Amino acid sequence: MSLLAWGAAALCAFFAAVVAHGRTVNAQEAALRRREVHLRHAARVGHGWARFPHNGETLVARDHAYAWDIDLVGQSSLFQRIDVTHTQAGERILANWLASAARTDTALARQVAVLELRDQLDFRRELEVAAIGPKDEKLDASRLESLPQLPSLYAQHVWLSTAAWVLPALTLGCMALGFAGLVPKSLWLLFAIAQTLVLMTVGKQVRGTLDVVGAKAKILEAYQRMLLQLERADWQSPLLKSLQQRVRIAGKPPSAQLSRLAFWVGFAELRYNLLHPIINGITLWDLHVLRGIEGFVREVGGQLGDWFLALGELEALASLATLAELDPDARMPELCDESTPLTAAGLAHPLLLAGTRVANDLTLRGPGTALVVTGSNMAGKSTLLRAVGQNIALALAGGPVIAQAMRVPRVRLRASMRADDSLEAGSS
């Protein structure tokens, strides 16, 4: 009896050690992510951001009307400096906002949200810490978003739910009774064969669903952490509040819902273990995992895509807020109608450091007027024009501009300039 007690105690101690080790590893990974985020923001103070691997060059077409000419995307671009997104949805949304003018009411709503996020430094850092992935890869939710489009195996085969419970129970029961000598020792093989036939019947479809979620546990954990940050935030901005409402289902927090999917996805990873064929053959493991995933999809799946979009929009707003925080000359512009003159006081280039750039005043008095910029080579003509273009793009996206004050009418931005100038290298 004492041996059993010692064995039970040792087993409990082992599981406690496993839990403690897991918590230690998670804390260490969070500390490393936090360090990485800190280093990124330190790099943005100078020109270190030009070494960031993601510059948005794949997100905007090469024949775009102005994005490439005024360095909105590409190497040493505005996107590269302000991008704090860690999801593919987030980087797409940020690039789209910079490369296309929003409606005035939408841009004004973003302004309010950006100003609130500007002052929430800890929240923005923790959102990045929650999202940052391995090897600096952006989180890709595209396969998870396809889950609701997959056919439901349990809806197609109503007998499957009963078989998934009854057959393993009979198999394991007969094995136990056989060892006790109460039934023939080989009886369990009869039910094991029946289970094999079930797996052969539906195995292809089961594998198809499990392949979609395969090796996605880490991604789901990252999204769950991001949703938790979104849920806990206390905001006043209507736009930010609407993001919180979009991710709620029947009043339940989405992080708890997503943890349910992460639970089943974790069990699905047994497929990569050498013992999987034995365990699956005896218990129909994959079918039970599939039931959990299909249950989640049935109740929540339709909202998955909007969850990922809401997080992407939050990341894009946080990117605009990063510029508002980092640059001492960042101000929110006044957005006006088409008849208002374009005016700016102390307009400067967003990619030049505050101590090195030259600010200019600018007035363009509406439709039918033009501004002619002349000067010698390397005098700053292209820099001024790109400064105008980038600040207009920022304003129409709902972000801050680099100016003491700026009034931006509803304009159509276009550019045709040589795209091989290098602001970083000082060449023209």
C-alpha positions, 0 to 999 in steps of 0.5 A: 500500500505504501508503494502505491502511495509513494507512486501516486505522490511521485506521479503528482510531483511529476505533473506539478513539475511539468506544469511549472516547467510550462509556465517557466517556458511561457514566461521566458518566451514572453520576455524574449518577445518583449525584448524584441519589441523594445529593440524594434522601437529603439530602432525606430528612434533612428534609422534602424527601421530601414533594416526591418524585413517587412516593407510592404512591397508585395502589398501594393501593385507596382503600377499604383498611382503614387505609392511607389513614387512617394515611398509609401511602400518598399525599402526605406518607406513610410510603411517600413518605419511605422509598421507594428503589425504582426498579422498578414491581415494587419499589414494588408490593412495598413498598406491599403489605408496608406494607398487609398483615401478613406471617406472623411467620416472614416478618417476622422473616426480613425484620428480619434482612435489613433490619438487615444492609442498614442497615449496607450504606450503599454497597450500597444507594446503588449499587443505586439508582445502578444502577436509577435511570431517565430522568425519574424513571420506575420501570422497567417489565419487564411487556413483557419478562416476556411474552416467554416467552408469545410463540410461537417462530417458529423452532419453528413453521417448521423451514426458517426457520433454513436459509433465514435463512443460505443466502439472504443468503449467496447474495444477497451472493455473487451480488452480489460475483460479478456485480461481478467479471463471473463471473455475470450482474449481476442474478442476486442479485435472484432470491435477494433476491426469495426473501428478500422472500417469506420476510419477507412470510411471517413478517414479522408475527410477527417484528415482534410479537416485536421490538415487545415488546423495542423501545426496551428497551435502556436498561431492560435495561442498568439491570436488568443493573446491578442484577443485578450488584450483587445477585450481588457482594453478600456477605451473611449473612442467609438471606433475602438469600442466598435472593434471590441463589440465586433469580436463578442459572440452572445456576450462571451469573450472571444479569447475564451472561444478561441482557447476552445479551438486551441484545445482541440487543435492541441489534441490534433497534433497527436497525429505527428506522434509515432503512437498516433496509429495505435491510439487512434485505432483503439480510441478513434482519437481523430473523430473525437478531435473532429467533433470538438472542432466541428462544434466550435465551427458550428457555434463560432466559425462564422465570426472567425474572419471578422475576428482576424480583420478586427485585430488587423484594423487594431494593428493598423491603428496602432501603427499610425499611433506609433508615428504620432508617438515617436515624432515630436512634430506629428499633429492631426490634420484638419480634413476639409471639403474639396473647395478648401485650399491645401495649407501647411505650416512647418511641413516636413518629411516623415522619414527624416529625423526631427533634427535633420529635416527642413520644414516648409510652409505650403499653400495650394489654393484649390482647383485650377492652381499649381505650385512650381518647385525649382532648384538645383540638383540635390536641393531638396525638390523631390524630398519636398514633393514626397513630403507633401505626398506622404503627409497627404496620404497619412491625412487621408488614411486618418493618421497624423502628419508631420507639420505644425498645422495642416489643412487637407481637402478631399483630393485625388493624390497622384505622383510621377517621379523617379523612383530610384532616389535614395533618401537614406543614402542621400542620392538623387 
